[in-house]
Amino acid sequence: MLHTGLNHERGGDRSPRRPEPRNQHSASVAPKAPPGEAGDLVTVPARLGLEAVDVLRLEQRVGPVLHDRAGDTLGFLVPTGTAEEWELPSSACIAVATRPGHCPSTPPVVGTAWLIPPDEELPEATDPGLLRWALDRAARTIDAMDRCR
């Protein structure tokens, strides 16, 4: 099960904390990809990814998202440099040739299609910290649904 950002101290709140959006002054922020340069792609199993998309949509903070044509995997475009620090179970992060905020209508990865295409209303790649939080919330939701069956 995927868990991140939890307070496990005795009696502490065990709910995930929604991170504040990172800004350019944060030391841990991955730099934005300038137009024409590579971005990164976080891939997750489709069920987890679809739940995370719902969480991010509620926050109105989801960027472009890809899906593989087989329906097994979703990919979130994130800023360049995210792959260097990304370590989260059930996911992978790789560099891809794309332009976050200025992506072409053709997906940057062969064999994929846009689930949420880039457009003028979604100009930014998804914030990696917010994506981690959304994936944690999604994993908890899936776990709770599975226990009810």
URNOR-V265573 format. One record per residue. PSI is psi in whole degrees, 0 to 359 (* if undefined). OMEGA is omega in whole degrees, -180 to 180 (none if undefined). D_FIRST is the distance of its C-alpha to the first C-alpha in whole Angstrom. Layout:
PSI,OMEGA,D_FIRST + PSI,OMEGA,D_FIRST
//
This chain:
146,-176,0 + 119,176,4 + 134,176,6 + 152,173,10 + 34,-177,14 + 150,175,13 + 106,-176,16 + 11,179,15 + 151,-179,19 + 125,178,21 + 358,-178,22 + 163,177,20 + 126,-178,18 + 8,-180,15 + 148,179,15 + 148,179,14 + 130,176,17 + 123,-180,18 + 151,172,20 + 146,177,24 + 139,179,25 + 149,175,26 + 174,-175,29 + 348,-179,32 + 356,180,32 + 135,-179,29 + 334,-176,29 + 7,-178,25 + 138,173,26 + 131,-177,26 + 148,176,29 + 148,178,30 + 125,174,31 + 153,179,35 + 135,178,36 + 351,179,36 + 170,-175,34 + 150,171,31 + 182,178,27 + 160,-178,24 + 121,175,21 + 121,179,18 + 141,-179,16 + 160,174,13 + 147,-173,13 + 316,-178,15 + 314,178,13 + 317,-179,11 + 319,180,14 + 321,176,16 + 318,179,14 + 322,177,14 + 316,178,18 + 316,179,19 + 314,-179,17 + 326,177,19 + 321,177,22 + 326,178,23 + 354,-177,23 + 43,-176,25 + 27,-180,24 + 134,176,23 + 195,-180,25 + 140,-178,25 + 135,177,23 + 157,168,23 + 149,175,22 + 154,-174,23 + 338,178,25 + 344,180,24 + 17,-178,21 + 334,-169,18 + 145,170,17 + 150,179,18 + 128,179,19 + 125,175,20 + 128,-179,23 + 165,-178,23 + 152,175,25 + 139,179,27 + 346,-179,26 + 321,-177,22 + 330,-179,21 + 330,-176,23 + 359,-174,20 + 118,175,17 + 98,-180,14 + 126,180,11 + 152,178,8 + 20,179,8 + 166,174,12 + 155,178,15 + 127,-179,18 + 159,175,22 + 139,176,25 + 155,178,27 + 99,179,31 + 175,180,31 + 88,179,32 + 131,-179,30 + 342,180,32 + 38,-175,34 + 144,176,33 + 167,178,35 + 337,176,34 + 125,180,33 + 149,-177,30 + 355,-178,30 + 128,-180,28 + 139,177,29 + 14,179,28 + 168,174,26 + 163,180,27 + 128,166,27 + 312,173,25 + 103,-177,26 + 155,175,29 + 142,174,30 + 183,-177,33 + 333,180,35 + 342,180,33 + 65,-172,30 + 344,-171,31 + 149,168,29 + 156,180,26 + 135,178,22 + 127,-177,22 + 322,179,19 + 319,178,18 + 324,177,18 + 317,177,16 + 315,180,13 + 315,-179,14 + 321,178,14 + 323,177,11 + 313,178,9 + 318,-180,11 + 317,179,10 + 320,178,7 + 320,179,8 + 313,179,11 + 316,180,9 + 317,180,8 + 319,178,11 + 318,-179,13 + 325,179,12 + 336,-179,13 + 349,-177,16 + *,none,17
//
